[in-house]
Amino acid sequence: MGSQQPDGSCDGHPEPEARWCAVTGGRGFMARHLVAALLRSGKWRVRVTDLAPAIVLGPGEVEALLSDALRDGRAVYARADICNVDQLIEAFEGVDVVFHTAAADPAKNDLQLHYKVNVEGTKNVIDACKICKVKRLIHTSSSVVVFDGVHGLFNVNESMPYPDKFPDAYAQTKAEAEKLVMENNGIRELLTCCIRPGSIFGHGDIIMPTMDRYGRTQFIIGDGKNCDDFVYVENVVHAHLCAEKTLSTEEGAETSGGKAYFVTNMEPINMWDFIYMVSEELGYKRPVKIRIPALVVMPVSYVIEWGYKVLRRYGMHQPQMLTPARIKYVTLNRTFSCKKAIEELGYKPIVTLMDGLKKTTESYILLRDKYSP
């Protein structure tokens, strides 16, 4: 017999009453961890939806868990484009809960693309949920929905209004998507909730490969005093599960339905110190620090952005690092209060910032050394 788990299941296999949920964008960074957590709970069968015609599994514990679940039927992969409502309806049939994580690539500042995916795609998800009588929709929003790129944010809470102007297409369209989700709470018995994570890191993120490539040199843009609210990916997953559990009760649905919640590690830190810590954990003990004033870099970024608009027809790739929006993100304070999530969702970080950082770097180094040529 399998060993008894805290949730009452044996070896993570579902109990007889296990229900179906769906995860849009299910092959994304955070979504992979969410799928794994849902499977580990033993309470859910998971329909993983994404754009690819077939699922291709990579290395690591999270992928191995999904592989086992696909074999024994606890998970299925369903190709579904969120821009196609018919595909979503097919994917959501018989599903109790939808976790909507799919979004356009934040690095691509393309308003047309982001509007199509983040806004119209979210509307399609909502419509498909209503048609399929889905009970709960948990939407992965972002803390950037209240950021204007001009003013720093320090320990702000959910009373902070949306800005009149956003730093990029991603922030603008994520705010519009969030509004749609909240406005549709309670319509045709669909309950909704939005999670606004801070800067997510963890196994499978882009921070580790980038730092591993450039870890010997640390460029500091601006005065280097700005703080950020990083959040380990497993804590973001935990917040989604807290939201779903809260909405499943009558009292929780009344309290949290149609609301948005900031979620961080509750350990705000100087952003450049965090990057330095990552560098150290990767083995770069003495990175060379080069400080560049923002007033010097910003005009250069505007020139590069203008150059892309002129030269993209000739094959120039869109800049992703040295952009006006990116400079605003890395030079201004962005910290958030989780008090509301604590009080109403029962959220509390389950992994500390330092433990999360160590777990992330250790798994990255292990896979890098194992699979690098």
C-alpha positions as CSV (number, residue, x, y, z in Angstrom):
1,M,0.0,0.0,0.0
2,G,1.1,3.6,-0.6
3,S,2.1,5.8,2.2
4,Q,-0.6,8.1,3.7
5,Q,-0.2,11.8,2.7
6,P,-1.3,14.8,4.9
7,D,-4.2,15.4,2.5
8,G,-5.5,11.8,3.0
9,S,-4.3,10.5,-0.4
10,C,-1.8,7.8,-1.0
11,D,1.5,8.7,-2.7
12,G,-0.1,11.8,-4.3
13,H,-2.7,9.8,-6.3
14,P,-6.2,11.3,-6.5
15,E,-8.9,10.3,-4.2
16,P,-12.1,8.9,-5.8
17,E,-13.8,12.4,-5.7
18,A,-10.9,14.2,-7.4
19,R,-12.3,16.8,-9.7
20,W,-11.1,18.3,-12.9
21,C,-9.4,21.7,-13.2
22,A,-7.8,23.4,-16.2
23,V,-4.6,25.5,-16.4
24,T,-4.3,27.8,-19.4
25,G,-0.8,28.5,-20.5
26,G,-0.1,25.3,-18.6
27,R,3.5,25.0,-20.0
28,G,4.6,28.4,-18.8
29,F,7.1,29.0,-16.0
30,M,4.7,29.5,-13.0
31,A,2.0,27.3,-14.5
32,R,4.3,24.2,-14.5
33,H,4.7,24.6,-10.7
34,L,1.0,25.1,-10.3
35,V,0.2,22.0,-12.3
36,A,2.6,20.0,-10.1
37,A,1.1,21.3,-6.9
38,L,-2.4,20.4,-8.0
39,L,-1.3,16.9,-8.8
40,R,0.6,16.5,-5.6
41,S,-2.5,17.5,-3.6
42,G,-4.3,14.4,-4.8
43,K,-7.5,16.5,-5.0
44,W,-7.4,17.4,-8.6
45,R,-7.1,15.9,-12.1
46,V,-5.5,18.5,-14.3
47,R,-6.2,19.5,-17.9
48,V,-3.1,21.3,-19.1
49,T,-3.8,23.6,-22.0
50,D,-1.3,25.5,-24.2
51,L,-0.6,26.4,-27.8
52,A,1.7,23.5,-28.8
53,P,0.1,20.6,-30.7
54,A,1.7,18.1,-28.4
55,I,3.4,18.2,-25.0
56,V,7.2,18.0,-24.9
57,L,8.5,17.3,-21.4
58,G,11.8,18.6,-20.1
59,P,14.1,17.5,-17.2
60,G,13.4,18.1,-13.5
61,E,11.1,16.8,-10.7
62,V,8.1,19.0,-11.8
63,E,8.2,17.5,-15.3
64,A,8.7,14.0,-14.0
65,L,5.6,14.4,-11.9
66,L,3.5,15.5,-14.9
67,S,4.9,12.7,-17.0
68,D,3.6,10.1,-14.4
69,A,0.2,11.9,-14.2
70,L,-0.2,11.9,-18.0
71,R,0.5,8.1,-18.1
72,D,-2.1,7.2,-15.4
73,G,-4.8,9.7,-16.4
74,R,-4.5,12.2,-13.6
75,A,-3.5,14.8,-16.2
76,V,-4.3,15.3,-19.9
77,Y,-2.9,17.8,-22.4
78,A,-5.3,19.7,-24.5
79,R,-4.1,22.0,-27.2
80,A,-6.1,25.3,-26.8
81,D,-5.4,28.8,-28.1
82,I,-7.0,31.3,-25.7
83,C,-7.8,33.4,-28.8
84,N,-10.1,30.6,-30.0
85,V,-13.2,30.3,-27.8
86,D,-14.3,27.0,-29.4
87,Q,-11.0,25.3,-28.4
88,L,-11.4,26.7,-24.9
89,I,-14.9,25.4,-24.6
90,E,-13.7,21.9,-25.6
91,A,-10.9,22.2,-23.0
92,F,-13.1,23.4,-20.2
93,E,-15.9,20.8,-20.6
94,G,-16.5,19.1,-17.3
95,V,-14.1,21.3,-15.4
96,D,-14.9,22.8,-12.0
97,V,-12.1,25.4,-11.8
98,V,-9.9,27.2,-14.3
99,F,-6.6,28.7,-13.4
100,H,-5.9,31.3,-16.1
101,T,-2.1,31.9,-16.4
102,A,-1.7,32.4,-20.2
103,A,-0.4,35.7,-21.3
104,A,1.7,37.3,-24.0
105,D,5.5,37.5,-23.5
106,P,6.2,40.6,-21.4
107,A,9.5,41.2,-23.2
108,K,7.6,41.9,-26.4
109,N,6.2,45.5,-26.2
110,D,3.6,44.9,-28.9
111,L,0.3,46.5,-28.0
112,Q,-1.6,44.6,-30.8
113,L,-0.3,41.2,-29.6
114,H,-0.8,41.9,-25.9
115,Y,-4.4,43.2,-26.5
116,K,-5.2,40.1,-28.5
117,V,-3.8,37.6,-26.0
118,N,-4.2,39.3,-22.6
119,V,-7.5,41.1,-23.1
120,E,-9.4,39.4,-25.9
121,G,-8.0,36.0,-24.8
122,T,-9.1,36.6,-21.2
123,K,-12.6,37.5,-22.4
124,N,-12.7,34.2,-24.3
125,V,-11.6,32.4,-21.2
126,I,-14.5,34.0,-19.2
127,D,-17.0,33.3,-21.9
128,A,-15.9,29.6,-22.2
129,C,-16.1,29.3,-18.3
130,K,-19.7,30.5,-18.4
131,I,-20.7,28.2,-21.3
132,C,-19.1,25.2,-19.5
133,K,-20.6,26.2,-16.1
134,V,-17.1,26.4,-14.5
135,K,-17.6,27.4,-10.9
136,R,-14.4,29.3,-10.2
137,L,-11.9,31.3,-12.2
138,I,-8.5,32.2,-10.6
139,H,-6.7,34.7,-12.8
140,T,-2.9,35.3,-12.7
141,S,-2.6,39.1,-12.9
142,S,0.5,41.1,-12.0
143,S,1.6,43.7,-9.6
144,V,2.5,45.9,-12.6
145,V,-1.2,46.8,-13.1
146,V,-0.7,49.7,-10.7
147,F,2.7,50.9,-12.0
148,D,2.9,54.0,-14.1
149,G,6.7,53.9,-14.7
150,V,7.1,57.4,-13.2
151,H,6.4,57.1,-9.5
152,G,7.8,54.5,-7.3
153,L,5.5,52.2,-5.3
154,F,6.3,51.6,-1.6
155,N,4.2,49.1,0.4
156,V,1.1,49.9,-1.6
157,N,-2.1,48.0,-1.1
158,E,-5.1,47.1,-3.3
159,S,-6.6,50.6,-2.8
160,M,-4.0,51.9,-5.3
161,P,-5.9,52.8,-8.4
162,Y,-4.9,51.9,-12.0
163,P,-2.7,54.6,-13.5
164,D,-3.8,56.8,-16.4
165,K,-0.7,55.7,-18.3
166,F,1.3,52.5,-18.2
167,P,5.0,51.9,-19.0
168,D,4.4,49.2,-21.6
169,A,1.8,47.1,-23.4
170,Y,2.0,44.2,-20.9
171,A,1.1,46.3,-17.9
172,Q,-1.7,48.1,-19.7
173,T,-3.4,44.9,-21.1
174,K,-2.9,43.0,-17.8
175,A,-4.9,45.7,-16.1
176,E,-7.6,45.6,-18.7
177,A,-7.8,41.8,-18.3
178,E,-8.0,42.0,-14.6
179,K,-10.9,44.4,-14.8
180,L,-12.8,42.0,-17.0
181,V,-12.2,39.1,-14.6
182,M,-13.4,41.1,-11.6
183,E,-16.4,42.6,-13.4
184,N,-17.6,39.1,-14.4
185,N,-17.7,37.8,-10.8
186,G,-21.1,36.4,-10.0
187,I,-22.4,36.4,-13.5
188,R,-23.9,33.0,-14.4
189,E,-22.6,31.7,-11.1
190,L,-19.0,32.1,-12.0
191,L,-16.8,33.2,-9.1
192,T,-13.6,35.0,-9.9
193,C,-10.4,36.2,-8.1
194,C,-7.1,37.8,-9.3
195,I,-3.6,37.2,-7.9
196,R,-1.1,40.0,-8.4
197,P,2.4,38.5,-7.9
198,G,5.5,40.5,-7.4
199,S,8.7,39.7,-9.4
200,I,8.5,35.9,-9.6
201,F,11.7,33.7,-9.5
202,G,12.3,30.0,-9.2
203,H,13.3,26.9,-11.0
204,G,12.7,27.4,-14.8
205,D,12.8,31.3,-14.7
206,I,15.0,33.4,-16.9
207,I,16.9,35.1,-14.1
208,M,19.3,32.2,-13.5
209,P,20.5,31.7,-17.1
210,T,20.8,35.5,-17.6
211,M,22.9,35.9,-14.4
212,D,25.0,32.8,-15.3
213,R,25.8,34.5,-18.6
214,Y,26.6,37.9,-17.2
215,G,27.3,37.1,-13.5
216,R,30.9,38.4,-13.6
217,T,29.7,41.9,-14.2
218,Q,27.0,43.8,-12.4
219,F,25.6,46.9,-14.1
220,I,23.7,49.1,-11.8
221,I,21.4,51.6,-13.5
222,G,20.4,54.6,-11.5
223,D,21.3,55.3,-7.8
224,G,21.0,51.6,-6.9
225,K,18.7,52.3,-3.9
226,N,15.4,50.9,-5.3
227,C,13.7,48.0,-3.6
228,D,11.6,45.2,-5.2
229,D,9.2,42.6,-3.8
230,F,10.4,39.3,-5.2
231,V,8.3,36.2,-4.7
232,Y,9.3,32.6,-4.9
233,V,7.3,30.6,-7.5
234,E,6.0,28.1,-5.0
235,N,4.5,31.0,-2.9
236,V,2.7,32.3,-6.0
237,V,1.3,28.8,-6.6
238,H,0.3,28.6,-2.9
239,A,-1.6,31.9,-3.3
240,H,-3.6,30.6,-6.2
241,L,-4.6,27.5,-4.2
242,C,-5.5,29.7,-1.3
243,A,-7.8,31.8,-3.6
244,E,-9.5,28.7,-5.0
245,K,-10.1,27.2,-1.6
246,T,-11.5,30.6,-0.3
247,L,-13.9,30.9,-3.2
248,S,-15.1,27.3,-2.6
249,T,-16.8,28.4,0.6
250,E,-19.9,30.6,0.8
251,E,-18.3,33.0,3.2
252,G,-15.1,33.2,1.1
253,A,-17.0,33.7,-2.1
254,E,-18.8,36.7,-0.5
255,T,-15.5,38.2,0.8
256,S,-13.1,37.5,-2.0
257,G,-15.2,37.1,-5.1
258,G,-14.3,39.7,-7.7
259,K,-11.2,41.0,-5.9
260,A,-7.5,41.2,-6.6
261,Y,-4.7,40.5,-4.2
262,F,-1.0,41.4,-4.1
263,V,1.3,38.4,-3.3
264,T,5.0,38.6,-2.5
265,N,7.5,36.9,-0.2
266,M,6.8,39.8,2.2
267,E,10.6,40.4,2.3
268,P,11.2,43.5,0.2
269,I,14.9,43.9,-0.7
270,N,17.1,46.2,-2.6
271,M,16.8,44.9,-6.1
272,W,20.5,45.1,-6.8
273,D,21.4,43.3,-3.6
274,F,19.1,40.5,-4.7
275,I,20.9,40.3,-8.0
276,Y,24.2,40.2,-6.2
277,M,22.9,37.4,-4.0
278,V,22.0,35.4,-7.1
279,S,25.4,36.0,-8.6
280,E,27.1,34.8,-5.4
281,E,25.0,31.6,-5.2
282,L,26.0,30.9,-8.8
283,G,29.6,31.1,-7.8
284,Y,30.6,34.6,-9.0
285,K,32.1,35.8,-5.7
286,R,33.4,39.2,-6.8
287,P,31.3,40.7,-9.7
288,V,32.6,44.0,-11.1
289,K,30.1,46.7,-10.3
290,I,29.6,49.3,-13.0
291,R,27.1,52.2,-12.1
292,I,25.4,53.9,-15.0
293,P,23.1,57.0,-14.3
294,A,19.6,56.5,-15.5
295,L,19.8,59.9,-17.2
296,V,22.5,58.5,-19.5
297,V,20.8,55.2,-20.3
298,M,17.3,56.5,-20.9
299,P,18.1,58.6,-24.0
300,V,20.0,55.6,-25.4
301,S,17.1,53.3,-24.9
302,Y,14.7,55.7,-26.7
303,V,17.2,55.8,-29.7
304,I,17.3,52.0,-29.7
305,E,13.5,51.7,-29.5
306,W,13.1,54.2,-32.4
307,G,15.7,52.3,-34.4
308,Y,13.7,49.1,-34.0
309,K,10.6,50.7,-35.3
310,V,12.4,51.9,-38.4
311,L,14.6,48.8,-39.0
312,R,12.4,45.9,-37.9
313,R,11.2,45.5,-41.5
314,Y,14.8,44.7,-42.3
315,G,15.1,42.0,-39.7
316,M,16.2,43.9,-36.6
317,H,15.1,42.0,-33.4
318,Q,13.1,43.8,-30.8
319,P,15.3,44.9,-27.9
320,Q,14.3,43.3,-24.6
321,M,16.8,44.5,-22.1
322,L,17.7,48.1,-22.9
323,T,14.2,49.6,-23.3
324,P,12.6,52.6,-21.7
325,A,10.1,50.4,-19.9
326,R,12.7,48.0,-18.6
327,I,14.8,50.9,-17.2
328,K,11.7,52.2,-15.4
329,Y,11.1,48.8,-13.8
330,V,14.7,48.4,-12.6
331,T,15.2,52.0,-11.2
332,L,12.0,52.6,-9.2
333,N,10.7,51.2,-5.9
334,R,8.1,48.5,-6.3
335,T,6.9,47.0,-3.0
336,F,3.5,45.8,-2.0
337,S,1.4,45.0,1.1
338,C,0.1,41.4,1.4
339,K,-2.1,42.2,4.4
340,K,-5.3,41.7,2.5
341,A,-4.2,38.3,1.1
342,I,-3.2,37.3,4.6
343,E,-6.5,38.3,6.2
344,E,-8.9,37.2,3.4
345,L,-7.2,34.3,1.6
346,G,-5.2,32.9,4.5
347,Y,-2.0,33.4,2.4
348,K,1.4,33.2,4.0
349,P,4.7,32.5,2.2
350,I,5.6,28.9,2.6
351,V,9.3,29.3,1.4
352,T,11.5,32.2,2.6
353,L,13.3,34.4,0.1
354,M,16.8,32.9,0.9
355,D,15.5,29.3,0.9
356,G,13.8,30.0,-2.4
357,L,17.0,31.5,-3.9
358,K,19.1,28.5,-2.7
359,K,16.6,26.0,-4.1
360,T,16.5,27.8,-7.4
361,T,20.2,28.1,-7.9
362,E,20.9,24.6,-6.8
363,S,18.4,23.1,-9.2
364,Y,19.7,25.3,-12.0
365,I,23.3,24.4,-11.4
366,L,22.4,20.7,-11.2
367,L,20.6,20.7,-14.6
368,R,23.1,23.0,-16.2
369,D,26.0,20.7,-15.3
370,K,24.0,17.6,-16.2
371,Y,22.8,18.7,-19.6
372,S,25.4,21.2,-20.8
373,P,27.6,19.9,-23.7
